[in-house]
Amino acid sequence: MSTPTRLPDRAPLPRYFAPVPRVLEDLGLRFAWVVVAINLLGTVFGFWYYSGQFADTAAVMWPWIPDSPLATLFIALAIACWKLGHEIPWLTALAFFGNIILGLWTPFTLIVFADAYAGLHWAMYQFLFWSHLAMVVQAFVLHRITDFPVYAVAIALLWYGSNLIVDYFVPITGEPHHTTIPVARDTEMFLEADALGVIAAGEVTFTLIALFFALAIRIKLCESGHLKRDPST
């Protein structure tokens, strides 16, 4: 395996599909190992953060518990593989989906349940809010190292679709496995929805957003002739 000696070309994607300025994309790719290290630190913190929920959940369901830590682990591994000269499309797609879904879902819940989170230390609140939005930013750099082949998007959708099911609809065992929220699930919210319905609606929406962007970027790359692999894949 050879380590890339130059940054990958930037395809001429519309700004709304590549919202991160090129200078930030280049910076993130140039210091990829720093990005990997930061995400691994975030993964360790995340697993610690979820430790209490692990203790209260059947071990068979543990893979579906640490949503954000898995997303940061996916992107750390995806970028590391690329730096080592062997980008893995399905892993990069998992990273893209995870960082968009959880990067948006956490700030969404912090805003929706702002009153309930009033007791959370302001520094922790700000850290959770902005660090998760940063996950969205780094997700939109991944188009520089992958072209989102359909099979890779399908794998990512299968994983995060199963996550939606066990989080909110069919928990398989025990109760729904979504991240702990600061109010009872049946708490009345707005538009006659309860708390569980609100957070479920958020995650479904963000999953659809990730799916749309992955496939739209794939289509635009096909149209521009910037595919990195055989267009049939």
N, C-alpha and C positions, 0 to 999 in steps of 0.2 A: 504494500500500500504506500502510495506517495502522498505527502501532505501538499495541499494546493499552494502554489507559489504566487498566485495572483488572485485577486478578487473576481468572482463570477460576474459576467456581464449583467447589466440591468436591462431587462426587456422593456420595451416601450408601452408599459401598462398605463391605462388612464389613472389619474391621481386618486380617484375614488376606490381603485383596487390596490393601489400602492401608496397609501397616505403618509408613510414615513419618509421624510426628506432623505434624499440620496446620501447626504453627508452623514446622517445618523446610521443609515444602513451600512455604509462603508466602515464607519467606526465600529459598529457591532461585529461585523465580519472580520475586521482587522484584529480586533481584540477578542476573538471568539473564545479563547481559553479562559479569559476573565469572565465572560458571559456564562460559560459552563460552570465555573467555580461559584459564581453568585447564585445560579439556579440550584446547584447542589446544596449550598448553604440553606437556601429557601426550602429545599426538600427536607432537610434534617429538621429545621424549625417546624415545618408543617406536620411531620410525623409526630413530633413532640406535642404539637397543638392538638392533634387528634387522639392522643394517648388515652384520654378518658373515654372517648367514644369506642375505641378498640376494646376496652375492658368490658363494655356493656353490650357488645355485639358478638354474635356467633362467629367463630374463626372462619367458617366457610364463606362468610360475606365480607371479610376484611379487604379483598381487592377493590371493592366498591366504596370503601369508606374515605380514604384520603384523597379526595378529588384534586385539590390544588397541588399538594405535594407530588402526586403522580404527573400532573401537567408539567410542573417544573422539571421533574425527572425526565420526562419524555423529551423536552426541548434540550436539556443538557446532553442527553445521549445522542439526539439527532444531530446537534451541532458538532459534538465530538466525533461522531462517525464521519461527517462531512470533512472535518479537518484532517482526519486520518486517511482521507482519499476514498471513502466508500460510503456515500450517502445512501441511506435506506429509506425509500419513498414512504412505506407504510408507517415507519416510525416518525418521519417528519410530518406526515398527515395527522397522526395522533397528537403530536406536539402542537400543530396549528389549531386543531379542534379544541384541545384541552385549554390552551392559553387564551383563546377567544372566549370560550364558554365560561370558564372559571374566572378569567380576568374581568368579565362583565358581571357575572352573577354575584360575586362578593360585594362590589360597590353597590349594586342594586339592592341587595338585602340590607346593607348598612344604611342606605337611605330610607328604604321602606320601613325598617324597624328602628329609625333614629331615636325615637323616644325610649324604646326598650334598651337601646345600647347606651343610654345616657350615663350609666354607671361604669362603662368601659373607659379605662384611662385614655385621655385624649391622644397620647403618643401612640398607643396601640391602635386606636381607631384610625389615625392618620396613616400609620404604617400599613395596616391591612388595606385601606382604601387605595393608596397610591401605588403600593407594590403590586397589587392585582391589576391596576390599570396598566402598569409597566409590562405585564404579561401580554396584554393585547398588542402593545407596541412591538414587542419582540416577535410576536406571531407574524406580523405583517412584514418581517424581514425574510421569512423563510422562502418566499417565492424566488429569492436569489439563488437558492441551493436545490430547489426541486421544481418539478412541473406538475405535481399533483396527478399522477396517473389514476385512472378511474378505480382500479383495484385497491389502491392505497386509500382513496377517499372512502371506498366501501368498507374497508377494515375499520377506519376511524369512526364512521357512522355506526357500524355494528357495535363497537365498544361503547361509544357514548349514548347510543340508543338503549343498550342494555342498562347503562347507568341511570338513564331516565326512568326506565321501568322499575328497577329495584328501589330507586330513591323515592318515587311518588305513587306508583300504581300497584305493582305486584312485588312485595318485598322478599318473596321466596320463603324466608324464615324470619320470625320476629316482626318488628315494626319497620316502617320505611327507613331507608338508610341514608337519607340526605344529611348534610351537615347540620349539626345542632343549631336551632334558632332560638332567640331569647323569649319567645312567647309560645303558648300552647298552639298546637296545630289547628284547632278549631276556633281560634280567636277571630272574631269578625273584623274584616279589613275595609275594603271599599268595593263598590259594584257588586255587593252581595257575595263577595268571595271571602273564604277564610284564609288564614295564614299559609296553610299548605298549598292551597290553590294558587295563591299569589307567587310563591317561590317556584312552584312547578311551572306556571305560565312563563316566568322569567327564564328558566333553564330551557324549556322547549323553544322559546323564541331565540335564545342565543345559540342553540344547537342548529336551528334552521339558518341563522346568519352565517355560522361557520361553514355549513354545507354550501350555501349560496356562493360565498367568496371563494372557497376551494374550487368549485366547478367553474365559476366565472373566470377565475384566473387561468384555469386550464384551457378554457375556450379561447381567451385572449392570447395566450401563448401559442395556441395552434394557429390562430389567425395571423399572428405576427411572424410566424416561422422561427420562433425562439425555443422550440422544444429541445430539451437536453437529451431525449431518448427517442426511440422509434415512436412515431405518433400513434401507432396501433396499440400501444400498451396502455 
